[in-house]
């Protein structure tokens, strides 16, 4: 049986952070950049362990999303992964449930960019695909991000959302969504 812990980045010893990063890189078959890892730091980490072994990880960081003329306090989900030999054991659902608790306790909206493999998992936990156009507030102004259209999922916590309207994220280096 796995143990679940929720801790802030500053509370994690370097070996645990390194193990989490390795887990995520392996789960994405090596296609997880240094910038992508950086996006998951500075917030809360959900860690699933079996004994001393890390088998699952997810992070929630604060961002601002602009929707319907408002800057919403968003818990943005990053670096969700389950070790390959522990997939299909419910651990992904455990991570997403813990993420939901964090979001309901601190944010107006949850958002994430879902891999194709993860989309059904999020939908089973009440997340909805954003159908409207996406963009980012960049140093050059608002720039459309059509490559991300259809891949952003949201969880409405305390604000009504028009999922067909535009949604703009705050700026960050690398992939903005």
C-alpha positions in Angstrom: 0.0 0.0 0.0 1.3 3.4 -1.0 1.7 6.3 1.5 0.7 9.8 0.3 2.4 13.0 1.5 1.9 16.6 0.5 4.9 18.9 1.0 6.2 22.2 -0.3 9.3 22.3 -2.5 11.3 23.9 0.3 10.6 21.0 2.6 11.9 18.4 0.2 15.5 17.1 0.7 17.6 17.1 -2.4 17.6 13.3 -2.8 13.8 13.3 -2.8 13.6 16.1 -5.4 16.2 14.2 -7.5 14.1 11.0 -7.2 11.0 12.8 -8.2 12.6 14.4 -11.2 14.0 11.0 -12.4 10.6 9.5 -12.0 9.0 12.1 -14.1 11.7 12.0 -16.8 11.4 8.3 -17.0 7.6 8.4 -17.2 7.8 10.8 -20.1 10.4 8.6 -21.8 13.1 11.2 -21.4 11.0 14.0 -23.0 10.9 16.2 -20.0 13.1 19.3 -20.1 14.9 21.2 -17.3 12.4 24.0 -17.9 9.5 21.6 -17.6 10.9 20.5 -14.2 11.4 24.1 -13.2 7.7 24.8 -13.8 6.8 22.3 -11.1 8.9 23.8 -8.4 7.9 26.4 -5.8 4.6 24.9 -4.8 3.2 21.7 -3.3 4.3 18.2 -4.3 2.1 15.1 -3.9 4.4 12.1 -3.3 3.4 8.5 -3.3 5.8 6.0 -1.8 5.9 2.3 -1.2 8.4 1.8 1.6 11.4 4.0 0.7 10.6 3.9 -3.0 8.9 6.9 -4.8 6.2 5.6 -7.1 4.2 8.7 -7.9 4.6 12.5 -8.1 2.5 15.6 -8.9 3.0 19.3 -8.3 0.6 22.2 -7.9 2.0 25.7 -8.4 0.2 29.0 -8.4 -0.4 30.9 -11.6 -2.8 33.5 -12.9 -5.2 32.7 -15.7 -7.3 35.5 -17.4 -10.9 34.6 -18.2 -13.9 36.8 -18.7 -12.0 39.9 -17.7 -10.7 38.5 -14.4 -7.3 37.3 -13.3 -8.1 34.0 -11.6 -6.0 32.4 -8.8 -5.1 29.1 -10.4 -3.5 26.0 -9.1 -1.6 24.7 -12.1 -0.7 21.0 -12.2 2.7 19.9 -13.3 4.9 16.9 -13.5 2.3 14.2 -12.9 3.8 10.7 -13.1 3.5 7.2 -11.8 6.4 4.7 -12.1 5.9 2.4 -15.0 5.6 -0.8 -13.0 3.0 0.8 -10.7 0.6 2.1 -13.4 -3.0 0.7 -13.5 -3.0 0.3 -9.7 -5.0 3.4 -8.9 -2.0 5.6 -8.1 -2.8 8.1 -10.8 -6.3 8.5 -9.3 -4.7 8.9 -5.9 -2.5 11.7 -7.2 -5.4 13.5 -8.9 -7.7 13.2 -5.9 -5.0 14.8 -3.7 -4.5 17.5 -6.3 -8.3 18.2 -6.1 -8.1 18.6 -2.3 -5.3 21.1 -2.7 -7.2 23.1 -5.4 -10.5 23.2 -3.5 -8.6 24.5 -0.4 -6.7 27.3 -2.0 -7.7 28.2 -5.6 -10.5 29.5 -7.8 -9.6 27.2 -10.7 -7.3 24.3 -11.4 -5.7 23.9 -14.8 -3.2 21.6 -16.6 -2.0 20.6 -20.0 -2.9 17.0 -20.3 -1.0 14.3 -22.2 -3.2 12.1 -24.4 -2.6 9.3 -22.0 -3.7 11.3 -19.0 -6.9 12.9 -20.4 -9.3 10.2 -19.4 -7.9 10.1 -15.9 -8.6 13.8 -15.4 -12.1 13.6 -17.0 -13.0 10.8 -14.5 -12.1 13.2 -11.7 -14.3 16.1 -12.9 -11.8 18.0 -15.1 -13.1 19.4 -18.4 -11.4 20.2 -21.7 -11.1 23.9 -22.5 -12.8 24.3 -25.8 -12.1 28.0 -26.4 -8.9 29.5 -27.8 -5.8 29.7 -25.6 -3.2 32.4 -25.4 -0.4 33.6 -23.2 0.4 37.1 -21.8 4.0 37.4 -23.0 6.5 40.3 -22.9 5.2 41.1 -26.4 1.6 41.2 -25.3 -1.1 38.5 -25.6 -0.1 35.8 -28.1 -2.3 33.0 -29.3 -1.2 29.5 -28.5 -3.2 27.4 -31.0 -0.9 24.3 -30.5 -2.3 24.1 -27.0 -6.0 24.4 -28.0 -7.8 21.3 -27.0 -5.1 20.1 -24.6 -5.8 22.4 -21.6 -8.1 21.0 -18.9 -9.7 22.9 -16.1 -11.4 22.2 -12.8 -13.8 24.9 -11.7 -13.6 25.5 -8.0 -15.4 28.8 -7.1 -16.0 30.7 -10.3 -18.3 30.0 -13.3 -16.4 29.3 -16.5 -17.4 29.6 -20.1 -15.2 26.8 -21.6 -15.8 28.2 -25.1 -14.4 31.6 -24.3 -10.7 32.7 -24.5 -8.3 31.6 -21.8 -5.0 33.4 -21.2 -2.2 32.1 -19.0 0.6 34.2 -17.4 4.1 34.2 -18.9 6.9 31.7 -18.1 9.9 30.6 -20.1 9.5 27.4 -22.1 6.1 25.9 -22.7 3.6 28.3 -21.4 0.8 25.8 -20.9 
